[in-house]
């Protein structure tokens, strides 16, 4: 066998073969992992027509071993199959980790993170949903279900798989690690796949599960139901698309929610962790000026340095230019490095905030700045009839999907197939407006309320543009919103003196790797550290949300303390309006005090060990039992009318605290 291999690969062994271009594109460990994945894909696709399952499983491994030796044959097989992909090819390739033999190998190579296996559960739909069938999911938790009664935090994971394949069990490595590292329950959704259930069925499943978790206060997964759980949402690849679109639906439902005492308002997740998400369903060739302005933002040069350098060198690599041109470091926007945006830029009208932004997508390319630039060219020389190039605003750069079209994990043919299958034959969405299909189009008013998001993507990923552009949009919208509030003198509980971009989004681009690295940490060992980093991010998001809640409670208690120490004149209008019921109030209050005496003090909340709170009533504030303080002597009728209007408007404007 060794002699056969040496004979077939003699030129490679002696160094006469042409270099493999993909080997220079990727990190050595990642390229070795993709070499094994290509052999597995070729082997499983070769054996997929065998009807007997046990024979097919054995034959798949035998063919895979053959393709490990014959790497060129494996590449040729994969290339031919990807040229005529079907949904069965995608499912055989991405679900191969669930076959019995490969699963046994993965279980042997995976470190033991938990002592408890995952549990299959079904989440009921909320009453407001159009669907009634429960949603399947897998619960990963290192402990018995009874322990969940003492937990009010969780991770909601939306797995990827191109919308057509891969259930949560294909992500056992990642989910077991998260459950063991964080100590939190990890609920991974087994949503229905396309093409049997096209868009937006899977998105509605994710939204319904989140709604049920909030309205049941976690009872649907075994929590106590005493308080609303805090949720961190995660998603990879297509799951990142669903997780982001679900968050936009939550924000939109809260914004447009009709006031109803029955329905519980959906709180926004405390944060998101997105792994190489696909946020744009439009496959384009070129980067627009708006996209490049987000990427070349001077505040993000450290994060996007290597990523931007490779985009800038695409033309130079073709023509052999040895260095960058002098205009690479110029600001693409019209702002100087220290300049501040104008007031008109800060105050956008309502229609602009609520409209999608196709200029940040690959849809409808090059239609925004062209009219203005062509007019400038025509005004410069009206006599000339020759066509002239447009003035350059940013260097010509290709989209990452086209730059890495030879990717060994995700190719344009696979993206095309996934999008067609996900949309379905009976849907015709507007690719330039539907921000639930392409979250990169989201309106500004939704991004203003978007929670903090962590992004983890390979630098050579065909979807890396989606990560960088969406993170840039989040920073720009949040910064403009913060500047607008500061200019108007509006302060909220979460406002800070200086805008911190790390509180909005953090992007980590891993050099030398591409897509799906958390799916095969057994083949790519550095992925374990990246999975641990995501677990730390989830814990940090929960800790930050807890600290923010404590600060809000302290500020609210301080405000309430100031109100209780206000002058007696401010509280007297409330007493004057209720003098007709004075006798009945005195008797009722006397009975209540005799039955339940409590010490005097301000209204506060006493925390119990299990996380519940007991409210203590204030004593002596309204003064119904003190006759000398129940009436006020007024100087004139004008004083009476003024104080009466103040008493009526006080509860509406929040100027007074009525008990």
Secondary structure, DSSP 8 states (H G I E B T S, - for coil): -HHHHHHHTHHHHTT-S---HHHHHS-HHHHHHHHHHHHHHHHHHHHTT-SSHHHHHHHHHHHHHHHHH-HHHHHHHHHHHHHT--HHHHHHHHTGGGSHHHHHHHHHHS----SS--EEEEE---TTSS--S-EEEEEE-SS-GGGGGG--EEEEEE--STTTS--GGGGHHHHHHHHHHH-SEEEEE----TTTT-TTHHHHHHHHHHHHHHHTTTGGGT--SSS--EEEEEEETHHHHHHHHHHHHHHHHHHT----SSS------SEEEEES--------SB--HHHHHHHT-GGGTTTTHHHHHHHHTHHHHHHT--S--TTTTS-SSS--TT----HHHHS--HHHHHS--GGGSSSS-S-SSHHHHHHHHHHH-SS--S------SS---B-HHHHTTT-SS--HHHHHHHHHHHH-TT----TTT-TTTSGGG--HHHHTT---EEEEEETT-TTHHHHHHHHHHHHHHHHHHHHHHHHTT---TT--SS--GGGTEEEEEETT--S-GGG-TTTSTTHHHHHHHHHHHHHHHHHHHHHHHHHHHHHHHHHHHHHHTS-HHHHHHHHHTTGGGHHHHHHHHHHHHHHS-------EEEE-TTS-EEEE---SSS-TT-GGGS----S-HHHHHHHHHHHHHHHHHTSS---
